[in-house]
Amino acid sequence: MTTTKRLIVLVALIFAHVALVHARTSVRLDGQWTFERADKPGQWQSITIPHTWNAQDGTTPDYYRGVATYCCRFDAPAKANVSDRTFVRFEGVSQDATVWLNGKRLGRHQGAFTAFCFELTHLLKAHGNELRVEVTNAPDPMIAPLEGDFTIFGGIYRPVSLLVLPVTCFTPLDYASSGVYISQDKVSDSQARLTIKARVDNRQTDGAALSLRTTVIDPHGQHVTTQTQSGATVCNKFLEISQPLAIDRPMLWNGLDNPQRYHFLFELLQQGRVVDTLRVDMGLRYFTVDPDKGFFLNGRSYPLRGVNRHQDRQGMGWAITEHEHDEDMAIIQEIGANCIRLAHYPHSDYFYSLCDRAGMMVWAEIPYIGKGTRSVAFDATTMQQLTELIRQNYNHESIFCWSLFNELGGPDRPHELVDMLNDLAHREDATRMTVAAANNDGRPENDMTDIMAYNTYPGWYWADPGTMRWAIEWKLGKGRAIGISEYGAGASVNQHDQHVSRAPKTDGPWHPEEWQATVHEGTYAQIVAHPAVWGSFVWNMFDFASAGRHEGDTMGINDKGLVTYDRKVRKDAFYFYQANWSKQPMVYITSRRHTHRNEPLTDIKVYSNSPIVSLTVNGQPMAVEKHDLGIFIAHNVSLHSGDNLITATAQRDGVTVTDQCTWTLKTK
């Protein structure tokens, strides 16, 4: 029997037993919704969830930011009975939502990017329930973000689910988390010391003793241990059972190389009887950041080289499905990145799970951007968003840091709130680092987080690409562990210039693809030359909606992505990073979309992760000069009138790869 089959059988046997006691039920509420915008009264539409009302206007400066109402009619889940409890969980509603069931107010949630959960049990009818949600994405001075270079799409844009749970259960009401937290207190090659904390919502009145039984299965399907912990203490209005656990010689989650995971099966027992069950898959790992040597994963140097990601799609906004998440992850894996900064807000739980399974290190972030409002209310909602981010994503091993802000400025003394956020993050999770992204020096909040990173754009907003060296050395000289959280340049795949030698007008209509590639070549060369830089994140993996932008050849789009908004075209700079990061053999001819030429002499630039590249033009071999970072150039190549077939060939690990394109020379 294979390891996979053995694991499936073992898990199935365990859950077959607990299923006899109680099976948790989750039912998606994704159909049978109606929707009305406040500015269009009476115009109800039938829609499905996920949904945003800005799918079409989100790239326009006057996109709708206002109130809308959603209604869903449903019957109680078939498995719900008098001994069960029912909850509704919203994974993401932008950005202020008030929820009613059958005319009774369940509650309100502020914040566009984190989940929230309400209990329905006391109001639920067997048939004909009406769930009503009033939503607004209007700017609110009490809810971050108050600024940001991206569209704030409105709507119920992530899944909505009904949860049917036993009366005594792992609570879904602890900030909409799973209710179970696996803390990796001290992990090494020899032993993993963990603490399991299970928060229980106990509506029983008989005071029956509770205990937690944990079964651990290793990545190969072998049983590791089963342990039971009794007793409970009151924590945040819930009962909490804390259970220490040790695993000798753990099989570590090793990023891209081997993202293997353990399987934790939790059973909640009441007087020895199983009343609730939960499964969490999680990898065990440890990491450090050295101010001089950079990032280390499981004791070995592991420089973080990756990308930033926004979650929106062309024609869909934020209302994307698992299919789009899968496609984004596949493209990020294709480029060979080993980390992702999920900017500038909490992303979907599904995408964090993809990162776990793929071995991606993750920077997770709250939407405290630009400025805040000096008020108790703004502080409270921002700290709430951080608490929700941490508790809802605590068991994602891919996350190595919690980010507290991005590019703060202004006179509102944000360091006071950042200080509170930093303390909160450490109280909530002592096993991960805090981080932030700044775009200026000399601010007190820059010195508060455990590690730090900077957004800097040499070659685009200032100077030339090579001055990334100065930007890095200036910041490293301050004696802190420093990363580069954003860098890059805009590009249109429809605009080309073979002689561009300086940044175009960045807020103008001309963003040639060739300059973006030049910027990345020059800035990345300086990043890899400084091993103390613990991580670098290209801005951005994909073009994204920014309704206030009027530049490049497409309005309302930030075109700094390595891939177009529709995910159909990988820009030249994408392949530069693939040549440096990917282990899959590749070769790519740049400027391939500049198909119509007016000059007979041209350089031909090729990216490849092979040590040797062969190049022919119309079947004739060309002399190729190898440069650093996978760059190959044939200088002063003569094109003849009409079509010219360019062919590049390379070999890696015994595999031959070829790329071709055709350029047409127009003669007078």
Secondary structure, DSSP 8 states (H G I E B T S, - for coil): --HHHHHHHHHHHHHHHHHTT---EEEE--SSEEEEETTSTT--EEE-SS--TTTTTTTSTT---SEEEEEEEE---TT--TTEEEEEEES-EESEEEEEETTEEEEEEE-SSS-EEEE-TTT--SS-EEEEEEEE-S--TTSS-S--SS----EE-S-EEEEEEESEEE-S-STTS-SEEEEEEEE-SSEEEEEEEEEEEE--SS---EEEEEEEE-TTS-EEEEEEEE--EEETTEEEEEEEEEEES--B-BGGGB---EEEEEEEEETTEEEEEEEEEE-B--EEEETTTEEEETTEE--EEEEEE---BTTTBT---HHHHHHHHHHHHHHT-SEEEE-SS---HHHHHHHHHHT-EEEEE---BS---SSHHHHHHHHHHHHHHHHHTTT-TTEEEEEEEES--SSS-HHHHHHHHHHHHHHH-TTSEEEEEESSSS-GGGGTSSSEEEE--BTTTBS-GGGHHHHHHHHHTTSS-EEEEE-----BTT---TT--S---TTSS--BHHHHHHHHHHHHHHHHT-TT--EEEES-SB-EE-TT---TTSTTEE---SB-TTS--B-HHHHHHHHHH--S--EEETTTT--EES-SEEEEEEEESSS-EEEEETTEEE--EE-STTEEEEEEEE--SEEEEEEEEEEETTEEEEEEEEEEE---
